């Protein structure tokens, strides 16, 4: 008579290893950002094959508990809150109000002439802060000495013999 062995009630070894590591993460022993032992070191510590450790790490990675970083190893992933608060529904206004481009343009034009309004969106210093007389003298001098320079788009400040 042939005797068959009863199937073992134990889960595969890689799932047991994955469960043990998951428990360590859930207990807080392994925290977010913590580096797990390398595949070789874990196989030596637990006396299992390297492929068993790789399978266990892959299972935990698929569950979102670990992340693999190339050339660095496996790290515990930060856990998101289990349940995010559901956004509340905004109540509509009692009456809709019309906002047109003409209204906005009129408001901007009225603010442009208001002396008390400071337009921070167009940050330009006051014209009195610039040395306008000195700039006018310099531009006039350049116009008299080299009028063609005023029509150029870019000025070449490099030493001419080196630019050729």
Backbone bond lengths (Angstrom), bond angles and torsions (degrees), N, CA, C in turn:
res aa  C-N    CA-C-N  psi(-1)  N-CA   C-N-CA  omega(-1)  CA-C   N-CA-C  phi
1 X - - - 1.444 - - 1.519 108.94 -
2 X 1.335 114.91 134.19 1.455 120.46 -179.60 1.526 108.23 -89.32
3 X 1.298 113.38 130.25 1.463 118.06 -179.00 1.535 107.96 -105.59
4 X 1.332 116.77 127.32 1.467 120.76 178.51 1.514 108.41 -101.85
5 X 1.304 114.40 147.12 1.463 119.65 178.96 1.524 109.23 -81.34
6 X 1.289 115.64 142.41 1.465 119.90 175.79 1.523 108.66 -70.60
7 X 1.323 118.18 140.72 1.466 119.57 -179.70 1.522 110.25 -62.67
8 X 1.294 115.03 140.13 1.465 120.16 -178.88 1.526 109.90 -68.63
9 X 1.316 114.75 142.61 1.464 119.59 178.26 1.524 111.33 -81.77
10 X 1.285 116.23 -6.74 1.463 119.73 -177.97 1.525 111.03 -77.50
11 X 1.320 113.71 147.29 1.464 119.79 175.33 1.524 107.92 -77.57
12 X 1.327 117.41 164.78 1.464 119.33 175.89 1.532 110.72 -57.06
13 X 1.297 115.98 153.37 1.454 122.07 -173.95 1.529 112.05 -60.91
14 X 1.339 116.92 -39.37 1.464 119.15 -179.22 1.521 111.53 -65.56
15 X 1.346 117.52 -33.47 1.467 119.86 177.65 1.523 110.90 -71.63
16 X 1.333 117.68 -34.95 1.464 120.17 175.95 1.521 110.65 -64.67
17 X 1.318 116.15 -43.69 1.459 120.42 177.97 1.531 110.64 -63.34
18 X 1.331 116.79 -42.54 1.468 120.78 178.43 1.528 110.33 -62.67
19 X 1.341 117.47 -39.88 1.464 121.15 179.36 1.527 110.93 -64.50
20 X 1.340 116.92 -41.50 1.462 120.68 179.43 1.529 111.21 -63.49
21 X 1.322 116.82 -44.12 1.467 120.53 179.22 1.524 109.73 -66.53
22 X 1.322 117.99 -39.63 1.461 121.48 178.40 1.526 110.42 -62.02
23 X 1.317 117.78 -40.01 1.465 120.80 177.70 1.526 110.90 -63.66
24 X 1.332 116.60 -39.61 1.467 119.85 177.14 1.526 111.41 -62.56
25 X 1.321 116.66 -37.28 1.467 120.90 178.60 1.528 109.67 -69.26
26 X 1.332 117.08 -45.39 1.461 120.99 -178.43 1.529 112.15 -66.43
27 X 1.339 117.76 -32.65 1.457 121.52 178.80 1.527 111.77 -76.56
28 X 1.320 117.13 -15.70 1.457 120.61 -179.53 1.510 113.11 93.30
29 X 1.313 117.60 2.88 1.464 120.45 176.96 1.523 109.91 -65.44
30 X 1.313 116.36 -42.92 1.463 121.99 172.98 1.530 106.97 -103.82
31 X 1.310 115.88 114.93 1.473 120.50 -176.75 1.526 111.18 -97.97
32 X 1.317 114.81 169.69 1.469 120.43 179.82 1.523 109.82 -59.19
33 X 1.332 115.58 133.90 1.456 121.54 179.98 1.513 113.57 89.07
34 X 1.346 117.80 -8.92 1.461 121.76 -178.93 1.520 109.20 -71.01
35 X 1.331 116.14 135.34 1.468 120.78 179.12 1.522 108.69 -86.75
36 X 1.322 115.79 128.81 1.459 120.83 176.58 1.525 109.47 -79.84
37 X 1.324 116.87 159.06 1.474 118.49 176.69 1.524 110.19 -59.68
38 X 1.320 114.79 152.37 1.460 119.02 179.28 1.528 109.25 -62.15
39 X 1.307 115.11 164.51 1.466 120.57 -178.39 1.532 109.86 -59.51
40 X 1.311 117.50 -43.69 1.462 120.85 -179.27 1.529 111.03 -65.66
41 X 1.329 116.29 -45.31 1.459 119.65 -178.65 1.526 111.03 -63.84
42 X 1.343 116.81 -42.49 1.464 120.17 179.16 1.522 110.52 -63.82
43 X 1.332 117.01 -38.09 1.471 118.72 179.19 1.523 110.87 -66.00
44 X 1.332 117.03 -34.91 1.462 119.66 177.14 1.530 111.19 -72.64
45 X 1.339 117.28 -40.30 1.463 120.68 -179.44 1.523 111.68 -64.48
46 X 1.324 117.01 -42.02 1.469 121.05 -174.70 1.523 112.99 -96.20
47 X 1.318 116.00 -2.29 1.455 121.52 179.82 1.536 111.57 56.70
48 X 1.339 114.74 50.31 1.460 122.16 177.30 1.521 107.69 -130.34
49 X 1.308 116.47 170.94 1.464 119.51 -179.62 1.533 110.41 -77.61
50 X 1.312 114.14 161.70 1.474 120.39 179.00 1.521 110.20 -63.41
51 X 1.333 117.90 -38.57 1.467 120.17 -179.43 1.530 110.98 -65.94
52 X 1.335 117.97 -31.11 1.469 120.25 176.51 1.520 110.28 -65.11
53 X 1.326 116.93 -43.35 1.468 120.99 179.20 1.524 110.09 -65.61
54 X 1.328 116.89 -42.04 1.470 120.08 179.55 1.526 109.99 -61.94
55 X 1.332 116.80 -42.44 1.468 119.65 178.56 1.528 110.93 -63.94
56 X 1.332 117.64 -41.62 1.468 120.90 179.94 1.528 110.31 -64.19
57 X 1.336 117.29 -45.12 1.466 120.68 178.50 1.528 110.79 -63.14
58 X 1.335 116.63 -37.73 1.464 120.07 179.31 1.524 110.97 -66.06
59 X 1.336 116.81 -40.64 1.473 120.54 177.26 1.520 109.89 -60.17
60 X 1.331 116.83 -45.36 1.473 120.46 -179.61 1.526 111.41 -68.41
61 X 1.311 115.80 -32.02 1.469 119.14 176.57 1.526 110.25 -68.06
62 X 1.320 117.13 -40.13 1.461 121.22 178.26 1.525 111.52 -67.24
63 X 1.320 117.33 -29.27 1.468 121.09 177.34 1.525 112.00 -79.68
64 X 1.320 116.91 -6.86 1.461 120.36 178.83 1.509 113.61 85.04
65 X 1.324 118.09 15.87 1.460 120.99 -179.21 1.525 112.37 -93.71
66 X 1.312 117.14 -28.04 1.461 121.93 -179.90 1.513 109.95 -123.04
67 X 1.334 114.78 159.75 1.453 119.84 170.98 1.526 108.15 -134.52
68 X 1.304 115.50 137.31 1.459 121.47 179.43 1.519 108.28 -92.39
69 X 1.326 115.97 127.87 1.458 121.19 175.63 1.519 107.38 -111.82
70 X 1.327 117.00 123.30 1.465 119.91 -176.82 1.531 111.23 -57.80
71 X 1.306 115.26 138.72 1.458 124.11 178.75 1.528 113.12 60.77
72 X 1.332 118.24 14.86 1.457 120.59 -177.88 1.517 112.21 -130.49
73 X 1.316 118.10 -39.78 1.453 120.11 179.49 1.512 112.26 127.84
74 X 1.334 115.35 -160.41 1.456 122.39 -179.25 1.525 109.03 -107.78
75 X 1.336 115.85 136.36 1.457 122.54 -178.77 1.518 109.93 -126.92
76 X 1.340 114.86 151.01 1.459 119.93 176.96 1.515 107.54 -74.34
77 X 1.308 115.57 129.68 1.453 122.37 -178.87 1.526 110.43 -82.51
78 X 1.345 118.03 142.53 1.466 118.77 174.25 1.524 110.45 -64.86
79 X 1.313 115.97 137.60 1.462 120.65 -176.99 1.524 110.27 -92.43
80 X 1.300 116.26 134.16 1.455 121.88 175.84 1.521 108.80 -80.49
81 X 1.326 117.27 155.38 1.458 117.99 176.36 1.530 110.16 -58.47
82 X 1.324 115.08 143.99 1.461 119.17 -175.44 1.515 112.55 -62.71
83 X 1.321 116.03 -39.60 1.457 117.60 -177.56 1.522 108.67 -135.62
84 X 1.304 115.42 116.48 1.453 120.30 177.62 1.523 109.17 -80.73
85 X 1.310 114.96 149.34 1.458 118.86 178.61 1.522 109.84 -66.56
86 X 1.297 114.43 139.49 1.455 119.51 179.46 1.526 108.59 -79.13
87 X 1.320 117.45 134.48 1.460 118.27 -179.01 1.526 110.63 -67.02
88 X 1.316 113.96 143.58 1.463 117.51 -179.63 1.525 109.33 -84.51
89 X 1.283 115.52 152.96 1.454 121.65 -177.25 1.526 108.55 -78.75
90 X 1.314 115.69 129.33 1.450 120.19 179.51 1.521 109.39 -76.43
91 X 1.297 114.78 140.69 1.470 118.93 177.70 1.521 109.63 -84.11
92 X 1.307 117.35 134.82 1.465 118.90 178.28 1.531 110.54 -70.17
93 X 1.324 114.35 155.79 1.468 118.88 178.10 1.526 108.87 -65.42
94 X 1.324 115.06 156.73 1.462 119.82 -178.63 1.533 110.54 -60.07
95 X 1.315 115.71 -49.05 1.458 120.20 177.58 1.519 108.45 -130.34
96 X 1.290 118.26 136.69 1.461 118.67 176.42 1.525 109.88 -68.98
97 X 1.320 115.63 146.70 1.457 119.53 178.32 1.525 108.71 -116.66
98 X 1.289 115.20 141.42 1.454 121.23 -178.29 1.531 108.94 -85.34
99 X 1.314 115.43 130.54 1.457 121.14 174.03 1.512 106.17 -126.70
100 X 1.302 115.47 115.66 1.459 120.27 -178.96 1.510 111.10 -112.57
101 X 1.313 115.40 163.81 1.464 120.28 179.41 1.521 110.57 -66.01
102 X 1.319 116.92 -33.11 1.467 119.36 -179.89 1.524 110.83 -65.81
103 X 1.336 116.97 -38.52 1.465 120.03 179.35 1.527 110.57 -64.93
104 X 1.330 116.55 -43.61 1.453 120.13 179.99 1.523 111.53 -65.92
105 X 1.328 116.36 -39.50 1.463 120.18 178.67 1.516 110.76 -64.49
106 X 1.322 117.31 -42.98 1.470 120.69 179.04 1.527 110.61 -63.31
107 X 1.327 116.81 -39.44 1.467 119.44 179.21 1.521 110.83 -65.89
108 X 1.336 117.53 -41.62 1.461 120.62 179.59 1.528 111.35 -65.36
109 X 1.322 116.83 -38.78 1.468 119.71 179.28 1.523 111.16 -68.17
110 X 1.320 117.24 -36.57 1.470 119.03 178.17 1.523 110.94 -69.33
111 X 1.324 117.74 -34.08 1.462 120.42 177.98 1.527 111.87 -73.35
112 X 1.338 117.16 -26.67 1.457 120.85 -178.63 1.519 111.87 -65.51
113 X 1.306 117.52 -30.55 1.479 120.19 -179.34 1.521 112.02 -96.85
114 X 1.340 117.15 -4.14 1.464 120.88 179.24 1.529 108.99 -77.34
115 X 1.323 117.38 122.80 1.459 122.25 -178.57 1.515 113.52 -70.84
116 X 1.309 117.52 -25.26 1.467 120.76 -178.38 1.529 112.73 -84.02
117 X 1.313 117.60 -13.16 1.472 121.93 -177.42 1.519 109.37 -85.84
118 X 1.326 117.68 128.66 1.461 122.76 178.38 1.522 108.33 -106.90
119 X 1.327 118.37 111.90 1.466 120.82 -178.90 1.535 111.37 -81.50
120 X 1.323 117.81 93.23 1.459 120.79 -179.88 1.520 112.48 -71.87
121 X 1.313 118.15 -20.44 1.457 121.11 -179.82 1.514 112.06 -68.05
122 X 1.306 118.54 -30.07 1.458 123.03 177.74 1.520 107.63 -114.07
123 X 1.307 116.93 77.90 1.462 121.59 -174.70 1.517 110.20 -75.60
124 X 1.307 116.42 96.98 1.459 122.80 176.55 1.522 108.01 -125.92
125 X 1.325 117.07 129.78 1.458 118.01 177.65 1.532 111.15 -68.84
126 X 1.287 115.42 160.29 1.463 120.72 -179.63 1.528 109.61 -64.58
127 X 1.328 116.30 147.57 1.472 120.48 -174.85 1.520 111.98 -64.02
128 X 1.319 118.97 -23.51 1.465 120.38 -179.68 1.530 111.84 -72.28
129 X 1.321 118.06 -14.33 1.462 121.00 179.88 1.525 112.42 -80.28
130 X 1.332 117.68 -13.75 1.457 121.44 179.25 1.525 110.41 -92.30
131 X 1.329 118.25 145.58 1.481 120.92 176.11 1.530 110.16 -79.95
132 X 1.327 115.86 70.23 1.467 119.78 -172.53 1.528 112.81 -64.80
133 X 1.329 119.11 -37.22 1.476 119.80 -179.44 1.523 110.72 -65.90
134 X 1.331 116.85 -42.38 1.459 120.08 179.36 1.524 110.52 -65.50
135 X 1.349 116.73 -41.39 1.461 120.14 177.41 1.526 111.42 -62.43
136 X 1.328 117.14 -40.42 1.469 120.99 179.12 1.529 110.43 -63.82
137 X 1.352 116.64 -40.51 1.468 120.10 178.05 1.526 111.00 -63.63
138 X 1.339 116.84 -44.41 1.462 120.51 -179.00 1.525 111.94 -64.98
139 X 1.332 117.18 -43.51 1.464 120.58 179.26 1.528 110.21 -64.17
140 X 1.341 117.35 -38.51 1.468 120.72 177.21 1.508 111.51 -64.42
141 X 1.340 116.57 -39.88 1.464 120.44 178.95 1.524 110.95 -64.80
142 X 1.338 116.63 -43.21 1.455 120.17 178.46 1.526 109.96 -63.96
143 X 1.330 117.30 -40.59 1.467 120.62 -179.29 1.525 111.29 -64.11
144 X 1.339 117.76 -35.61 1.465 119.80 179.49 1.523 111.62 -75.06
145 X 1.353 117.37 -40.36 1.466 120.71 -175.08 1.534 112.96 -80.76
146 X 1.325 118.07 -39.53 1.471 121.36 -177.27 1.522 108.84 -143.61
147 X 1.358 118.29 79.12 1.466 120.30 -176.16 1.531 113.07 -61.14
148 X 1.333 118.65 -25.98 1.461 120.59 -178.88 1.539 111.18 -67.90
149 X 1.332 117.17 -24.17 1.457 120.00 -178.37 1.525 111.77 -67.47
150 X 1.315 117.76 -28.01 1.459 120.37 -179.51 1.529 112.07 -69.42
151 X 1.322 117.75 -23.34 1.456 120.79 -179.59 1.519 114.29 -91.64
152 X 1.330 117.42 -4.44 1.465 120.49 -179.54 1.525 110.30 -79.54
153 X 1.331 114.76 150.22 1.461 119.79 178.08 1.519 111.80 -83.41
154 X 1.325 117.55 -35.26 1.455 120.86 -179.06 1.513 108.53 -132.83
155 X 1.312 115.73 146.95 1.455 120.26 178.19 1.520 108.13 -102.38
156 X 1.317 115.43 141.46 1.449 120.72 179.18 1.519 107.62 -99.92
157 X 1.323 116.26 109.18 1.451 120.91 -178.20 1.526 111.25 -94.11
158 X 1.333 117.73 3.78 1.450 121.05 -177.34 1.526 110.58 -80.37
159 X 1.315 116.18 162.24 1.461 122.67 176.41 1.512 108.03 -75.14
160 X 1.339 116.80 117.91 1.465 122.11 -171.56 1.534 115.17 -52.58
161 X 1.334 120.46 -46.44 1.481 118.00 -178.84 1.528 112.87 -60.79
162 X 1.322 118.13 -27.76 1.461 120.73 179.72 1.517 113.16 -81.10
163 X 1.307 118.02 -19.02 1.466 120.67 -178.54 1.511 112.92 -84.84
164 X 1.292 118.94 -8.94 1.461 121.75 -177.95 1.483 112.35 -93.95
